[in-house]
Amino acid sequence: MRVRAELIPRPGLRFPDVVLVVDVIRATTTAVAFLEAGAREVWFAPDHETALALKPKGFAVAGESQGLKPPGFDFGNGPLEALAAQVAGRPVVMSTTNGTRAAHLAARSARRLALASLWNRAAAAAWAAREAQVEIAFLAAGKEGGFGLDDTYAIGAALDALTGEPEDGALAALAVFRGYPAEVALTRSKAAQALKEVGLAEDVRAVLDLDRSRLVPVLDRREGPYLVFTRSAL
Amino acid sequence: MRVRAELIPRPGLRFPDVVLVVDVIRATTTAVAFLEAGAREVWFAPDHETALALKPKGFAVAGESQGLKPPGFDFGNGPLEALAAQVAGRPVVMSTTNGTRAAHLAARSARRLALASLWNRAAAAAWAAREAQVEIAFLAAGKEGGFGLDDTYAIGAALDALTGEPEDGALAALAVFRGYPAEVALTRSKAAQALKEVGLAEDVRAVLDLDRSRLVPVLDRREGPYLVFTRSAL
């Protein structure tokens, strides 16, 4: 099995088979948390306006701009907040700066798509190994179009739970995972520093909880501009 | 001092201060080799046609398409070939797929620009430390717009010879440098595999020769569409 990691999102990327999108600080961690809280589905919107359009239809609306909950949203982009949210049986729609956008980029070509974080690292790796035919790919959401040490570390953690033939990006992610303690890789990242600046350092500690969830948000279908994730049957 | 590594070239990148461009397999190694062979200057052309335009003016023309010497060129893109080339006192113009293009990208904004490889790792790091005011940045040429383990390793090697505050990309490059032996990082890279396929595996071994040169090709000036590199006065 070919194992590939794209460490920076860019428009021309193509994913022929399975792709795991990683935005560990925080969108893909928070999507797992909403499913843990009992959300029926998690929808990724392409932008805030499109997310808010679902509010009258009974959706909980979650996301961030510059780290913080945007006006009119029910929730921010925090995994602890999501875990405690009263969303059992309800659908949630999310719109964030990096993670939901990266998922839309991957969805343009992927045959199978799911969301991975440290919380569901082993479960996501097992799902990918089960589903893949020729390639397991990771797409890091990164930080505003650039490289993120946090996502690269989380990809390395998932790769460490997989077998296969890693190419350049995957080998680099493994080196990051093996080279730094989780706390160092995540707290030194630009993403963590930006959260700290808006008073959300607690969320960085929260995303570190390796393998706390067995749930994998898997792309089930599209509804217009939305990507609809349901929990995997793993 | 801020220490930054851009591991994939992309159009929007800006470099406010010092930038070292790295295409270890092979353009920035070969540029050092031409200076070692006595070339008076090394010019980087934006494309092959622009490179060939200098041939009637006494330039040696070097470069590659898909790893091999293009029609009409005097030399390929190999460091051993460059080292043995009869170019003493002459100018050389180069055009390659990744390295010369990355240098043109960096030159759009950089205050000071030089070329780094494993051959001149310590010398390039010392030059950057001397010249930088607020930031030392590295730009990896990568492989056709993507991430290259080889360039990331070489950047890590140079970072290991510097002090400063590394951000996300620089921390990842350090992990790659510390996590893999040079032979592993370079021979497993896509760039090395592509060279092997065209019969140039010897060049991969050649670029590994850490700190064999004290020469740093430094951007001296522009001449129309060309970047003109001279050896540093270090």
Interface residues (C-beta under 8 A of the other chain):
Chain A: E6 L7 I8 R10 G12 K143 G145 G146 F147 G148 L149 D150 T152 E167 D168 G169 L171 A172 L174 A175 V176 R178 G179 Y180 A185 R188 S189 K190
Chain B: E6 L7 I8 R10 G12 K143 G145 G146 F147 G148 L149 D150 T152 E167 D168 G169 L171 A172 L174 A175 V176 R178 G179 Y180 A185 R188 S189 K190
